[in-house]
Amino acid sequence: MANFSKSNVPQFSVEVYQNEYLPEGGREVSAIVTVTSTGGGTVGGTAARTLAAGQGPDAAVAIMVDCSGSMDYPPTKMRNARDATAAAIDTLRDGVHFTVIDGTHVAREVYPGGGRLAVADDRTRAEAKDALRALKAGGGTAIGTWLRLADRLLATADVSIRHGILLTDGRNEHESPEDLRAALDACAGRFTCDARGVGTDWEVKEVTAIASALLGTADIVADPAGLAADFTQMMENAMGKEVADVALRLWTPMGSEIKFVKQVAPTVEELTDRRTEAGPRAGDYPTGSWGDESRDYHVCVTVPDAEIGQEMLAARVSLVIPQPDGSSHALSQGLVRAVWTDDMAASTSINPQVAHYTGQAELAQVIQQGLDLRKSGDEDGATAKLGRAVQLASASGNADTAKLLAKVVDVVDAAAGTVRLKPKVAEADEMTLETRSTKTVRVKK
């Protein structure tokens, strides 16, 4: 295990958990790769305000607030959004570049304006909070325009970390799904973005797609009164990021191929199709920005057939960050191995980490399928899928997801996955389950 450290970069370590033994004819190797970054001195919360400019990582943040007409129903919603934005501004560290954007069917700069960013200090924070009085509800919703304006403004700052916070309360009705997709494609890799849906009139798949494309988090704030606490937490997390554009680089020898790569903790995120080539037989998978944290990835490799007794390197996993000259620097690495054996006990045992996260990925999938079937009126199909979800949540100790499932189904026998659909489900409960379905629990090492 190799580590790399600079004053402004946390230390990264890579650990690989796998059963490297394959039976004769076995060609598929699975491994869980745990990546941990430590020692960067994460800053957030009240400490963030008192840090002198330049002491933390250089960062820029764009706050995008939905100001469409529906934000007036109830009238407290807009007030809660203004209060939440003010709380987020208060959490900005001195020296961080920032902007506030008013989002309707068009995007408008609220503060500082003029196509530029402000630099956080006592004066600009106070001015920005004064400017929030101009946030009024009216107009439609075209989220792609908000993201494109955020991208243009964030690009004006020469910083290493660019982050967006996006709040919406409605469906993206004033642009086509293709327009939103094109905006996400244009912004991907340029900044990360956390997305929040407030109330229950927004589309879960839209909000989760934004967070997924821009490597951020998605969540529901069913009661607008909870927005300030949520915005503060999001901004604290953003202030804690210390290094951006970290990629998981996988190198495979001749004859081996990557079958899939997915993040499996703290959430399930499919990365396979996001590969960019990085030299002969190597590919990079984006992981976004990091502070002091740990994440798990499931890597599956197809290897060539080999004889009993042979062993090979199936893949080399490294963490890399881009350098100013266009090269990249490896921070840490781990190895995935394949060994062919005729010992049945060795070759058939499933590594506990691999088994756990295979179950967590299936849990996220069956929740989505079950809720989609429920919406389409297929009660039998929905009962089967959500029953399987209850069974998987129970077996893996995912208590948070189990609690959310219990608001949508009556659990008869959790271990067996026997459930009944509830005849009436609060919309907020169903949307919370769908939005948080990809959240996983860590395997107990």
C-alpha positions as CSV (number, residue, x, y, z in Angstrom):
1,M,0.0,0.0,0.0
2,A,1.5,3.3,-1.1
3,N,0.6,6.7,0.2
4,F,1.3,10.2,-1.1
5,S,1.1,13.4,0.9
6,K,1.5,17.1,0.3
7,S,0.5,19.9,2.6
8,N,-2.7,20.6,0.7
9,V,-3.6,17.0,-0.2
10,P,-4.9,14.3,2.2
11,Q,-3.2,10.9,2.4
12,F,-4.9,8.2,0.4
13,S,-4.8,4.5,1.1
14,V,-6.2,1.6,-1.0
15,E,-7.2,-1.8,0.5
16,V,-8.4,-4.7,-1.6
17,Y,-10.8,-7.4,-0.3
18,Q,-11.3,-10.4,-2.4
19,N,-11.3,-14.2,-2.7
20,E,-8.5,-14.6,-5.3
21,Y,-9.1,-18.4,-5.8
22,L,-10.8,-19.5,-8.9
23,P,-11.9,-23.1,-9.9
24,E,-10.7,-24.6,-13.2
25,G,-12.4,-22.7,-16.0
26,G,-13.2,-19.8,-13.6
27,R,-12.9,-16.4,-15.4
28,E,-14.5,-13.8,-13.2
29,V,-12.7,-12.0,-10.3
30,S,-14.5,-9.6,-7.9
31,A,-12.9,-7.3,-5.4
32,I,-14.0,-4.6,-3.0
33,V,-11.6,-1.7,-3.1
34,T,-11.7,0.5,0.0
35,V,-10.3,4.0,-0.6
36,T,-9.6,6.2,2.5
37,S,-8.4,9.8,2.6
38,T,-7.1,11.1,5.9
39,G,-5.0,13.8,7.5
40,G,-6.0,16.7,5.2
41,G,-7.5,18.6,8.1
42,T,-11.1,18.8,7.0
43,V,-12.7,22.1,7.9
44,G,-16.3,22.8,8.3
45,G,-18.9,24.3,10.6
46,T,-18.0,27.1,12.9
47,A,-14.3,26.5,12.4
48,A,-14.7,27.3,8.7
49,R,-15.7,30.9,9.4
50,T,-12.7,31.6,11.6
51,L,-10.0,30.2,9.2
52,A,-8.0,32.9,7.5
53,A,-8.3,33.2,3.8
54,G,-6.0,30.8,2.0
55,Q,-5.7,28.4,5.0
56,G,-8.2,26.0,3.5
57,P,-8.3,24.5,0.0
58,D,-9.2,27.0,-2.8
59,A,-12.8,26.6,-3.7
60,A,-15.8,28.1,-5.5
61,V,-19.5,27.5,-4.7
62,A,-22.7,28.3,-6.7
63,I,-26.0,28.1,-4.8
64,M,-28.9,27.6,-7.2
65,V,-32.4,28.4,-5.7
66,D,-35.6,27.4,-7.4
67,C,-37.8,30.6,-7.6
68,S,-40.5,29.2,-9.9
69,G,-44.1,30.0,-9.1
70,S,-44.8,26.9,-7.1
71,M,-42.3,28.1,-4.5
72,D,-45.2,30.3,-3.3
73,Y,-47.3,27.3,-2.2
74,P,-47.2,27.4,0.8
75,P,-45.8,31.0,1.1
76,T,-43.5,29.8,3.9
77,K,-41.6,27.6,1.3
78,M,-39.8,30.6,-0.3
79,R,-39.0,32.1,3.1
80,N,-37.5,28.8,4.2
81,A,-35.4,28.7,1.0
82,R,-34.1,32.2,1.6
83,D,-33.3,31.3,5.3
84,A,-31.5,28.1,4.1
85,T,-29.5,30.0,1.5
86,A,-28.5,32.6,4.2
87,A,-27.4,29.7,6.5
88,A,-25.3,28.2,3.7
89,I,-23.7,31.7,3.1
90,D,-22.9,31.9,6.8
91,T,-21.1,28.6,6.6
92,L,-18.8,29.7,3.7
93,R,-15.1,29.9,4.8
94,D,-13.3,33.2,4.3
95,G,-11.6,33.4,0.9
96,V,-14.1,31.0,-0.8
97,H,-15.5,32.3,-4.1
98,F,-19.3,32.1,-4.3
99,T,-22.4,33.2,-6.2
100,V,-26.2,32.9,-5.7
101,I,-28.4,32.1,-8.7
102,D,-32.2,32.5,-9.0
103,G,-33.6,29.7,-11.1
104,T,-36.9,29.8,-13.0
105,H,-37.4,29.1,-16.8
106,V,-34.2,31.2,-17.0
107,A,-31.2,31.6,-14.7
108,R,-30.4,35.0,-13.1
109,E,-27.5,36.1,-11.0
110,V,-28.7,37.4,-7.6
111,Y,-25.3,38.1,-6.0
112,P,-22.7,39.4,-6.8
113,G,-23.8,39.8,-10.4
114,G,-21.8,41.0,-13.4
115,G,-20.7,37.5,-14.5
116,R,-18.3,37.2,-11.6
117,L,-18.0,35.5,-8.2
118,A,-17.7,37.2,-4.8
119,V,-15.0,36.3,-2.3
120,A,-16.4,35.4,1.1
121,D,-15.7,37.7,4.1
122,D,-17.9,39.4,6.6
123,R,-18.9,42.2,4.2
124,T,-19.7,40.0,1.2
125,R,-21.6,37.5,3.3
126,A,-23.8,40.3,4.7
127,E,-24.3,41.8,1.2
128,A,-25.3,38.4,-0.2
129,K,-27.8,37.8,2.6
130,D,-29.3,41.3,1.9
131,A,-29.6,40.4,-1.8
132,L,-31.7,37.3,-0.9
133,R,-34.6,39.7,-0.3
134,A,-34.9,39.9,-4.1
135,L,-35.7,36.2,-4.4
136,K,-39.4,36.0,-5.3
137,A,-41.5,33.1,-6.6
138,G,-42.7,33.4,-10.2
139,G,-42.0,31.7,-13.6
140,G,-41.3,28.2,-14.7
141,T,-38.5,25.6,-14.2
142,A,-35.6,24.9,-16.6
143,I,-32.8,23.4,-14.5
144,G,-30.4,23.0,-17.3
145,T,-30.1,26.8,-17.6
146,W,-29.3,27.1,-13.9
147,L,-26.5,24.6,-14.2
148,R,-25.0,26.2,-17.3
149,L,-24.9,29.6,-15.6
150,A,-23.3,28.0,-12.5
151,D,-20.7,26.4,-14.7
152,R,-19.9,29.7,-16.5
153,L,-19.5,31.5,-13.2
154,L,-17.5,28.8,-11.4
155,A,-15.1,28.7,-14.4
156,T,-14.1,32.3,-13.7
157,A,-12.3,31.4,-10.5
158,D,-8.8,29.8,-10.6
159,V,-9.6,27.3,-7.9
160,S,-9.1,23.5,-7.5
161,I,-12.6,22.7,-6.1
162,R,-15.8,23.8,-7.8
163,H,-19.1,22.9,-6.2
164,G,-22.9,23.5,-6.7
165,I,-25.9,23.3,-4.4
166,L,-29.2,23.0,-6.2
167,L,-32.7,23.3,-4.7
168,T,-35.9,22.5,-6.6
169,D,-39.5,22.0,-5.6
170,G,-41.0,21.1,-9.0
171,R,-40.6,19.1,-12.2
172,N,-38.4,20.4,-15.0
173,E,-41.3,21.4,-17.2
174,H,-39.8,24.3,-19.2
175,E,-37.1,22.5,-21.1
176,S,-36.9,19.0,-22.7
177,P,-35.3,16.0,-20.9
178,E,-32.7,16.2,-23.7
179,D,-31.9,19.8,-22.9
180,L,-31.3,18.9,-19.2
181,R,-29.2,15.8,-20.2
182,A,-27.1,18.0,-22.6
183,A,-26.5,20.5,-19.7
184,L,-25.5,17.7,-17.4
185,D,-23.1,16.3,-20.0
186,A,-21.6,19.8,-20.5
187,C,-21.1,20.3,-16.7
188,A,-19.9,16.8,-15.8
189,G,-16.3,16.8,-14.6
190,R,-16.3,20.6,-14.3
191,F,-18.0,20.9,-10.9
192,T,-19.7,18.6,-8.4
193,C,-23.3,19.3,-7.3
194,D,-25.5,18.3,-4.4
195,A,-29.3,18.4,-5.4
196,R,-32.2,18.6,-3.0
197,G,-36.0,18.3,-3.7
198,V,-38.2,20.2,-1.3
199,G,-41.8,19.2,-0.7
200,T,-43.3,16.4,-2.8
201,D,-44.1,17.9,-6.2
202,W,-40.7,17.2,-7.8
203,E,-39.5,14.2,-9.8
204,V,-37.1,11.9,-7.9
205,K,-35.4,10.6,-11.0
206,E,-34.6,14.1,-12.2
207,V,-33.0,15.2,-8.9
208,T,-31.1,11.9,-8.5
209,A,-29.9,12.1,-12.1
210,I,-28.4,15.6,-11.5
211,A,-26.5,14.4,-8.4
212,S,-25.4,11.2,-10.1
213,A,-24.1,13.0,-13.2
214,L,-22.3,15.6,-11.2
215,L,-21.0,13.2,-8.5
216,G,-22.9,14.8,-5.6
217,T,-25.6,13.8,-3.2
218,A,-29.4,13.8,-3.6
219,D,-32.0,13.9,-0.9
220,I,-35.5,15.0,-0.1
221,V,-36.4,17.7,2.4
222,A,-40.1,16.9,2.7
223,D,-40.7,19.7,5.2
224,P,-39.3,23.1,4.0
225,A,-38.6,23.9,7.7
226,G,-35.7,21.5,7.5
227,L,-34.0,23.3,4.7
228,A,-31.7,25.5,6.8
229,A,-30.2,22.5,8.7
230,D,-29.8,20.6,5.4
231,F,-28.1,23.5,3.6
232,T,-25.7,24.1,6.5
233,Q,-24.7,20.5,6.5
234,M,-24.2,20.5,2.7
235,M,-22.1,23.6,2.8
236,E,-20.0,22.2,5.7
237,N,-19.4,19.1,3.6
238,A,-18.4,21.2,0.6
239,M,-16.0,23.2,2.8
240,G,-14.4,20.0,3.9
241,K,-13.4,18.9,0.4
242,E,-9.7,19.2,-0.1
243,V,-8.8,17.6,-3.4
244,A,-10.8,17.5,-6.6
245,D,-10.9,15.3,-9.8
246,V,-9.6,12.2,-8.1
247,A,-9.9,9.2,-10.5
248,L,-9.9,5.4,-9.8
249,R,-7.4,4.1,-12.5
250,L,-7.7,0.4,-13.4
251,W,-4.9,-1.2,-15.4
252,T,-5.5,-4.8,-16.7
253,P,-3.0,-7.1,-18.4
254,M,-3.4,-8.5,-21.9
255,G,-6.5,-10.8,-22.1
256,S,-8.2,-9.3,-19.0
257,E,-11.2,-6.9,-19.3
258,I,-13.1,-4.8,-16.8
259,K,-16.7,-6.1,-16.5
260,F,-18.0,-3.4,-14.2
261,V,-16.9,-0.7,-11.7
262,K,-19.4,0.7,-9.2
263,Q,-19.2,2.7,-6.0
264,V,-21.0,0.7,-3.3
265,A,-20.5,2.8,-0.2
266,P,-21.7,5.3,1.0
267,T,-24.1,5.0,-2.0
268,V,-24.4,2.8,-5.0
269,E,-23.2,4.7,-8.1
270,E,-22.6,3.0,-11.5
271,L,-19.2,4.1,-13.0
272,T,-18.6,1.5,-15.7
273,D,-19.8,3.8,-18.6
274,R,-17.8,6.8,-17.3
275,R,-14.4,5.3,-18.2
276,T,-11.9,7.5,-20.0
277,E,-8.9,5.9,-21.6
278,A,-5.6,6.5,-19.7
279,G,-2.9,4.8,-21.8
280,P,-2.4,1.2,-22.9
281,R,-4.9,-1.1,-21.1
282,A,-5.7,1.5,-18.5
283,G,-8.9,3.5,-17.8
284,D,-9.9,6.2,-15.4
285,Y,-13.3,6.3,-13.5
286,P,-14.2,9.6,-11.9
287,T,-14.8,9.8,-8.1
288,G,-15.1,13.6,-7.7
289,S,-13.9,15.6,-4.7
290,W,-12.6,14.2,-1.4
291,G,-12.2,15.4,2.2
292,D,-11.5,13.1,5.2
293,E,-13.7,10.1,4.2
294,S,-13.8,6.5,3.1
295,R,-15.6,4.9,0.1
296,D,-15.9,1.4,-1.2
297,Y,-15.9,0.3,-4.9
298,H,-16.8,-3.0,-6.4
299,V,-14.5,-4.0,-9.3
300,C,-15.3,-7.1,-11.5
301,V,-12.6,-8.3,-14.0
302,T,-12.9,-11.1,-16.6
303,V,-9.6,-12.9,-16.9
304,P,-8.3,-15.4,-19.5
305,D,-8.6,-19.2,-18.8
306,A,-5.7,-20.7,-17.0
307,E,-4.4,-24.1,-15.6
308,I,-4.7,-25.2,-12.0
309,G,-1.8,-23.7,-10.0
310,Q,-1.3,-20.7,-12.2
311,E,-1.7,-17.2,-10.8
312,M,-1.8,-13.7,-12.3
313,L,-2.4,-10.1,-11.6
314,A,-6.0,-9.5,-12.7
315,A,-5.9,-5.7,-12.2
316,R,-3.9,-2.9,-10.7
317,V,-6.0,-0.2,-8.9
318,S,-4.6,3.2,-8.3
319,L,-5.9,6.6,-7.2
320,V,-4.7,9.4,-9.4
321,I,-5.1,13.2,-9.5
322,P,-4.4,15.4,-12.6
323,Q,-1.3,17.6,-12.6
324,P,-1.1,21.2,-14.2
325,D,1.1,19.8,-17.0
326,G,-1.6,17.3,-18.1
327,S,0.0,14.3,-16.5
328,S,-1.4,12.6,-13.5
329,H,0.1,11.6,-10.1
330,A,-0.6,8.2,-8.5
331,L,-1.6,8.6,-4.8
332,S,-1.9,5.0,-3.8
333,Q,-2.5,1.6,-5.3
334,G,-3.7,-2.0,-4.7
335,L,-3.6,-5.3,-6.6
336,V,-6.4,-7.7,-7.6
337,R,-5.2,-11.2,-8.1
338,A,-6.4,-14.5,-9.6
339,V,-5.1,-17.9,-8.5
340,W,-6.5,-21.2,-10.0
341,T,-7.0,-24.0,-7.6
342,D,-8.6,-27.5,-7.4
343,D,-9.4,-26.8,-3.7
344,M,-13.3,-26.6,-3.8
345,A,-13.6,-24.9,-0.4
346,A,-11.1,-22.1,-1.4
347,S,-12.6,-21.5,-4.8
348,T,-16.3,-21.5,-3.8
349,S,-16.2,-19.3,-0.7
350,I,-17.4,-15.8,-1.4
351,N,-15.5,-13.0,0.2
352,P,-17.8,-11.4,2.9
353,Q,-17.2,-7.8,1.6
354,V,-18.1,-8.8,-2.0
355,A,-21.2,-10.7,-0.8
356,H,-22.3,-7.8,1.4
357,Y,-22.0,-5.2,-1.4
358,T,-23.5,-7.4,-4.0
359,G,-26.6,-7.5,-1.7
360,Q,-26.6,-3.7,-1.2
361,A,-26.5,-3.1,-4.9
362,E,-29.4,-5.5,-5.4
363,L,-31.3,-3.8,-2.6
364,A,-31.1,-0.4,-4.4
365,Q,-32.2,-2.1,-7.6
366,V,-35.2,-3.9,-6.2
367,I,-36.5,-0.8,-4.4
368,Q,-36.4,1.1,-7.6
369,Q,-38.1,-1.7,-9.5
370,G,-40.7,-2.3,-6.8
371,L,-41.7,1.4,-6.6
372,D,-41.9,1.6,-10.4
373,L,-44.2,-1.5,-10.5
374,R,-46.3,0.0,-7.7
375,K,-46.8,3.2,-9.7
376,S,-47.7,1.2,-12.8
377,G,-50.4,-0.7,-10.9
378,D,-48.6,-4.1,-10.8
379,E,-49.3,-5.0,-7.2
380,D,-48.0,-8.6,-7.3
381,G,-44.7,-7.5,-9.0
382,A,-44.3,-4.6,-6.5
383,T,-44.9,-6.9,-3.5
384,A,-42.3,-9.4,-4.7
385,K,-39.6,-6.8,-5.3
386,L,-40.3,-4.8,-2.1
387,G,-40.4,-8.1,-0.2
388,R,-37.0,-9.0,-1.5
389,A,-35.8,-5.5,-0.5
390,V,-37.0,-6.0,3.1
391,Q,-35.2,-9.3,3.2
392,L,-31.9,-7.8,1.9
393,A,-32.2,-4.8,4.3
394,S,-32.8,-7.1,7.2
395,A,-30.0,-9.5,6.3
396,S,-27.4,-6.7,5.8
397,G,-28.4,-4.7,8.9
398,N,-29.4,-1.7,6.8
399,A,-31.7,-0.3,9.5
400,D,-32.3,3.1,7.8
401,T,-33.6,1.5,4.6
402,A,-35.6,-1.1,6.6
403,K,-37.4,1.8,8.4
404,L,-38.2,3.6,5.1
405,L,-39.5,0.3,3.6
406,A,-41.8,-0.2,6.6
407,K,-43.6,3.0,5.7
408,V,-44.5,1.6,2.2
409,V,-45.2,-2.1,3.1
410,D,-46.5,-4.0,6.1
411,V,-43.7,-6.4,7.0
412,V,-45.0,-9.9,7.9
413,D,-41.7,-11.7,8.0
414,A,-38.5,-9.7,7.3
415,A,-36.1,-12.7,7.1
416,A,-38.4,-14.4,4.5
417,G,-39.2,-11.2,2.7
418,T,-43.0,-11.6,3.2
419,V,-44.8,-8.2,3.0
420,R,-48.1,-6.7,2.1
421,L,-48.3,-3.4,0.2
422,K,-49.9,-0.7,2.4
423,P,-53.2,0.5,0.8
424,K,-52.3,4.2,1.5
425,V,-48.8,5.6,1.5
426,A,-47.8,9.2,2.2
427,E,-46.2,10.7,-0.9
428,A,-43.3,12.0,1.1
429,D,-42.6,8.4,2.5
430,E,-42.5,6.9,-1.0
431,M,-40.3,9.7,-2.4
432,T,-37.9,9.4,0.6
433,L,-37.5,5.7,0.0
434,E,-36.9,6.2,-3.7
435,T,-34.4,9.1,-3.2
436,R,-32.4,7.2,-0.5
437,S,-32.6,3.8,-2.0
438,T,-29.0,3.9,-3.1
439,K,-27.7,4.6,0.5
440,T,-25.8,1.6,1.8
441,V,-24.3,0.4,5.1
442,R,-20.6,-0.3,5.4
443,V,-19.6,-4.0,5.8
444,K,-18.4,-4.7,9.3
445,K,-14.7,-5.4,8.7
